[in-house]
């Protein structure tokens, strides 16, 4: 009888111990990391990591993006919202709870900021015109550098007079035009510059035999010519959208065709064939956003 009582006491103590151990175990030690949204963003953007059994005490949790420690802005048992930190690089997103780290299955891509700028006095000289054969080299421009370039390959658009060429497609047959070595293309969108937010769904054209992607001639493309005032004026609401030679995207609003972009140009006195334009360039491969 005494032996039976001792065995009962031992078994009771054992199961009580097991029960206490299960009750004390922190379920957050078995947390999971399921996904991240979005999978690409710029520094300073918010990202959301979804999972299970995250502790709600932020002091126990660390989140890193490509090795850089992020600031957590909100936390629940299934979601962590954090800000992409300075110094973050593309790579794994890691969540650490009490020193135990787990990573997302998909790497996160840190995007470069869009470039928004104004190009001023880009020269577009030409020879001939007014019934004479048009000639002269095109002035080539790179959105990546935001400057004129002499490169035979690293250019996106090129200017001569009122003609704009793209570094994609084939030569049109006009004199002294540059060889096309890239995959650039163009589209013309009717609207407001600030409202052109993405190239998603747009149809692009490239330069081709006898035709430029941006149509030439008054009222056909980006400008109107008034022979009475001798003025070349950008058509309001005509936004030029480009795929660059290396498959990035950009948008352009031409402001002036005259040197120093006078507010009220004189077609007989002000020097012409100088482009001033606003542009936004997305330097991220595969991205379509222009905002």
Backbone torsions as a table, in degrees:
resi	resn	phi	psi	omega
1	UNK	NA	-45.8	178.2
2	UNK	-60.8	-39.5	179.5
3	UNK	-62.6	-42.8	179.8
4	UNK	-62.4	-41.2	179.1
5	UNK	-64.3	-39.8	178.4
6	UNK	-63.8	-43.3	179.8
7	UNK	-63.3	-41.7	179.4
8	UNK	-61.6	-43.1	-179.9
9	UNK	-63.4	-41.1	179.4
10	UNK	-65.0	-43.9	179.7
11	UNK	-64.9	-41.2	178.3
12	UNK	-60.1	-43.9	180.0
13	UNK	-64.8	-38.9	-179.0
14	UNK	-63.8	-50.1	-178.5
15	UNK	-68.7	-32.3	175.4
16	UNK	-63.6	-39.5	178.2
17	UNK	-63.9	-45.5	179.3
18	UNK	-62.0	-43.4	179.6
19	UNK	-60.8	-42.5	178.9
20	UNK	-65.1	-38.7	-179.8
21	UNK	-63.4	-42.7	179.5
22	UNK	-64.2	-39.9	-178.2
23	UNK	-67.6	-33.6	-176.6
24	UNK	-82.2	-15.9	-175.4
25	UNK	-67.1	131.3	-179.3
26	UNK	-82.7	116.1	-179.0
27	UNK	-61.8	-22.0	-179.3
28	UNK	-67.7	-15.6	176.0
29	UNK	-68.0	-17.6	178.4
30	UNK	-107.1	28.4	-178.1
31	UNK	-62.4	156.3	175.5
32	UNK	-125.2	152.8	173.7
33	UNK	-115.0	117.4	-171.8
34	UNK	-100.5	-50.3	-173.7
35	UNK	-156.2	169.0	176.2
36	UNK	-133.4	141.7	-179.8
37	UNK	-143.7	132.3	-10.0
38	UNK	-71.8	172.7	179.8
39	UNK	-90.5	-0.5	174.6
40	UNK	-152.0	142.9	-179.7
41	UNK	-169.8	166.9	178.5
42	UNK	-87.7	163.3	173.7
43	UNK	-57.9	135.5	-178.8
44	UNK	96.3	-10.9	178.2
45	UNK	-83.0	157.3	175.8
46	UNK	-89.0	141.1	174.5
47	UNK	-127.5	153.7	-179.1
48	UNK	-123.0	122.7	174.9
49	UNK	-100.4	125.2	180.0
50	UNK	-104.9	140.1	179.8
51	UNK	-167.2	-154.8	178.5
52	UNK	-136.1	151.9	172.2
53	UNK	59.8	33.3	172.2
54	UNK	-71.6	140.7	173.4
55	UNK	-70.3	150.3	-179.8
56	UNK	-91.9	0.6	174.8
57	UNK	-90.8	105.8	-174.8
58	UNK	-61.2	-23.5	-178.7
59	UNK	-67.1	-18.0	-179.7
60	UNK	-90.7	-7.0	-169.9
61	UNK	-117.8	135.7	170.0
62	UNK	-126.2	142.5	177.1
63	UNK	-129.0	129.3	179.0
64	UNK	-122.4	146.4	176.7
65	UNK	-118.1	112.2	-177.8
66	UNK	56.7	31.4	178.4
67	UNK	92.9	-11.0	-179.2
68	UNK	-95.1	134.0	-176.8
69	UNK	-72.8	126.9	-178.7
70	UNK	-98.7	156.1	176.1
71	UNK	-89.9	123.8	179.9
72	UNK	-85.2	126.2	-177.7
73	UNK	-100.5	-26.7	174.3
74	UNK	-154.9	155.6	-172.6
75	UNK	-149.5	133.0	171.2
76	UNK	-137.4	-178.9	-178.3
77	UNK	-68.8	-16.2	-177.3
78	UNK	-122.3	-8.9	-177.7
79	UNK	-143.5	141.7	172.5
80	UNK	-123.7	123.7	175.3
81	UNK	-105.5	127.9	-177.3
82	UNK	-140.2	164.9	180.0
83	UNK	-104.0	130.3	177.5
84	UNK	-60.6	121.2	-171.6
85	UNK	-86.6	160.8	169.2
86	UNK	-58.9	141.0	-179.9
87	UNK	88.1	-4.3	179.1
88	UNK	-69.3	142.9	175.0
89	UNK	-125.6	161.5	179.2
90	UNK	-62.3	138.5	-179.2
91	UNK	158.3	-159.1	-175.6
92	UNK	-72.0	146.3	168.8
93	UNK	-101.0	124.3	-174.7
94	UNK	-115.9	134.3	173.5
95	UNK	-112.5	128.0	-179.6
96	UNK	-119.4	126.4	175.7
97	UNK	-117.1	116.2	-179.2
98	UNK	52.3	35.6	177.1
99	UNK	91.3	-8.9	177.5
100	UNK	-93.9	120.2	-172.9
101	UNK	-108.9	142.3	173.0
102	UNK	-138.4	148.7	-174.5
103	UNK	-120.0	159.5	176.1
104	UNK	-72.3	149.6	179.5
105	UNK	-69.2	-28.5	-178.7
106	UNK	-105.4	134.8	176.5
107	UNK	-70.9	153.3	177.7
108	UNK	-100.0	140.3	179.7
109	UNK	-106.8	121.8	175.4
110	UNK	-85.4	117.7	-176.6
111	UNK	-88.5	148.7	172.1
112	UNK	-77.0	151.2	177.7
113	UNK	-66.6	146.4	172.9
114	UNK	-65.3	148.1	177.9
115	UNK	-101.2	121.7	176.9
116	UNK	-119.3	119.9	-172.7
117	UNK	-154.1	174.6	174.7
118	UNK	-121.6	125.9	173.6
119	UNK	-93.4	129.7	-173.8
120	UNK	-120.0	138.9	173.0
121	UNK	53.6	47.3	173.8
122	UNK	-77.1	114.8	-172.9
123	UNK	-71.9	145.0	178.3
124	UNK	-139.1	57.3	-176.0
125	UNK	-67.4	155.7	173.3
126	UNK	-149.2	158.9	173.0
127	UNK	-105.5	158.8	178.0
128	UNK	76.3	-154.0	-175.4
129	UNK	98.2	171.8	-177.6
130	UNK	51.7	51.2	177.8
131	UNK	92.5	-11.5	178.5
132	UNK	-98.0	153.0	179.0
133	UNK	-57.8	133.0	-179.4
134	UNK	-86.0	139.0	179.7
135	UNK	-153.5	-169.0	-178.6
136	UNK	102.4	149.1	-178.8
137	UNK	-69.2	151.0	174.6
138	UNK	-80.9	146.6	172.9
139	UNK	-89.9	118.7	-175.3
140	UNK	-94.4	143.1	-175.5
141	UNK	-130.9	139.6	178.2
142	UNK	-113.0	125.6	175.4
143	UNK	-69.3	-31.3	-178.4
144	UNK	-62.7	-43.2	-179.2
145	UNK	-93.9	-18.6	-177.2
146	UNK	69.0	32.2	-173.9
147	UNK	-150.6	164.7	172.5
148	UNK	-66.5	145.9	-179.5
149	UNK	-138.4	150.3	174.4
150	UNK	-98.1	1.3	-177.1
151	UNK	-63.3	142.3	176.5
152	UNK	-79.3	-15.2	-174.4
153	UNK	-125.0	-35.5	-172.7
154	UNK	-91.1	55.4	175.8
155	UNK	-133.3	157.5	-176.3
156	UNK	-114.5	-48.3	178.5
157	UNK	-132.4	159.6	-178.3
158	UNK	-144.3	146.0	-172.9
159	UNK	-120.4	137.9	165.6
160	UNK	-148.6	115.4	-173.2
161	UNK	58.1	-133.4	179.6
162	UNK	-89.6	3.7	-178.1
163	UNK	-91.2	135.4	176.4
164	UNK	-121.1	123.0	178.2
165	UNK	-103.7	157.2	174.1
166	UNK	-118.9	151.2	-179.3
167	UNK	-85.4	64.9	178.2
168	UNK	-168.8	147.8	-176.5
169	UNK	95.0	-136.9	-178.0
170	UNK	-133.1	169.4	174.8
171	UNK	-65.8	148.7	-176.7
172	UNK	-90.7	-17.1	-177.3
173	UNK	104.6	-1.2	176.5
174	UNK	-77.8	158.4	-174.3
175	UNK	-69.1	140.3	169.9
176	UNK	58.4	25.4	178.1
177	UNK	-79.3	153.3	-179.3
178	UNK	-74.8	151.6	174.4
179	UNK	-68.8	142.9	178.1
180	UNK	-90.5	120.3	-177.2
181	UNK	-119.4	-6.8	-176.0
182	UNK	-115.1	-159.1	-177.9
183	UNK	-120.6	28.6	-177.8
184	UNK	-68.5	154.9	178.6
185	UNK	-157.6	171.0	-175.1
186	UNK	-142.2	155.9	171.6
187	UNK	-142.5	151.8	175.2
188	UNK	-112.2	125.5	-177.3
189	UNK	-115.1	133.5	173.6
190	UNK	-86.3	124.9	179.9
191	UNK	159.0	-162.7	179.9
192	UNK	-102.0	137.4	-176.3
193	UNK	-50.7	-47.9	-176.4
194	UNK	-67.1	-20.6	-177.3
195	UNK	-89.9	-7.1	176.2
196	UNK	-84.7	97.6	-168.5
197	UNK	-100.5	-17.1	-175.8
198	UNK	-160.8	156.2	174.6
199	UNK	-94.3	2.7	-178.4
200	UNK	-55.0	126.1	177.4
201	UNK	84.4	-4.2	-179.6
202	UNK	-76.8	150.4	175.2
203	UNK	-105.5	122.4	-177.7
204	UNK	-103.3	151.0	175.6
205	UNK	-122.8	151.0	176.0
206	UNK	-112.0	162.7	174.7
207	UNK	-62.6	144.3	-176.1
208	UNK	-145.0	174.1	-179.6
209	UNK	-55.0	119.6	178.2
210	UNK	71.1	3.6	-177.3
211	UNK	-145.1	132.8	173.1
212	UNK	-87.0	151.3	177.8
213	UNK	-60.6	-37.4	172.8
214	UNK	-96.1	110.6	-174.4
215	UNK	-56.2	143.2	178.6
216	UNK	-94.6	163.7	178.2
217	UNK	98.5	150.8	-178.6
218	UNK	-60.5	132.2	178.2
219	UNK	69.0	5.4	179.1
220	UNK	-95.5	-26.5	-176.1
221	UNK	-131.8	-102.5	-172.4
222	UNK	-103.6	-11.5	-171.2
223	UNK	-135.6	164.9	170.4
224	UNK	-121.8	137.9	176.4
225	UNK	-113.3	126.2	177.3
226	UNK	-106.5	109.1	-175.4
227	UNK	-69.9	-20.5	179.3
228	UNK	-71.4	-39.1	-179.3
229	UNK	-101.7	-6.9	-177.5
230	UNK	59.5	33.1	-176.5
231	UNK	-106.6	136.2	168.3
232	UNK	-102.9	117.8	-174.3
233	UNK	-127.1	130.9	176.1
234	UNK	-58.6	138.9	177.6
235	UNK	-75.8	123.0	179.9
236	UNK	-58.8	139.3	176.7
237	UNK	82.4	6.0	175.7
238	UNK	-98.8	107.2	-178.9
239	UNK	-105.5	127.5	178.4
240	UNK	-92.3	127.4	179.9
241	UNK	-117.7	134.1	-173.8
242	UNK	-125.6	142.0	157.9
243	UNK	-94.0	129.8	-175.2
244	UNK	-80.4	175.6	-176.9
245	UNK	-62.1	-24.0	-179.0
246	UNK	-115.3	28.7	170.0
247	UNK	70.1	27.8	166.1
248	UNK	-92.0	-175.9	-179.1
249	UNK	-133.6	153.5	-179.7
250	UNK	-154.5	157.9	172.3
251	UNK	-129.9	150.7	-174.0
252	UNK	-136.1	136.4	170.4
253	UNK	-120.1	109.7	-179.4
254	UNK	-76.3	126.6	-176.4
255	UNK	-98.8	-36.3	-174.7
256	UNK	-157.9	152.7	176.7
257	UNK	-111.2	10.9	-173.9
258	UNK	-122.7	146.7	-177.4
259	UNK	-56.6	132.1	179.9
260	UNK	67.1	10.3	172.7
261	UNK	48.1	61.6	178.7
262	UNK	-62.5	145.6	-178.9
263	UNK	-64.1	-36.1	179.6
264	UNK	-130.5	81.6	-174.5
265	UNK	-66.2	149.1	174.8
266	UNK	-104.3	114.2	-174.9
267	UNK	-66.2	-14.8	-179.7
268	UNK	-103.8	-14.4	-175.7
269	UNK	-117.1	-37.1	-176.1
270	UNK	-79.8	141.6	-179.1
271	UNK	-72.1	127.3	-176.1
272	UNK	-103.0	-175.7	-179.0
273	UNK	66.4	40.5	171.7
274	UNK	-132.5	114.4	-177.1
275	UNK	-88.4	134.9	165.7
276	UNK	-123.2	128.6	-177.2
277	UNK	-151.1	147.9	169.6
278	UNK	-84.6	146.0	174.9
279	UNK	-149.0	153.4	171.4
280	UNK	-125.0	131.1	-176.3
281	UNK	-126.2	128.0	176.0
282	UNK	-99.8	110.0	-174.8
283	UNK	-83.4	5.8	-173.9
284	UNK	-95.6	123.9	-178.6
285	UNK	-63.3	133.6	176.7
286	UNK	82.7	-3.6	-179.5
287	UNK	-91.9	145.6	-177.4
288	UNK	-113.7	-4.5	-174.2
289	UNK	-74.5	143.7	173.9
290	UNK	-127.0	27.5	177.5
291	UNK	-128.1	NA	NA
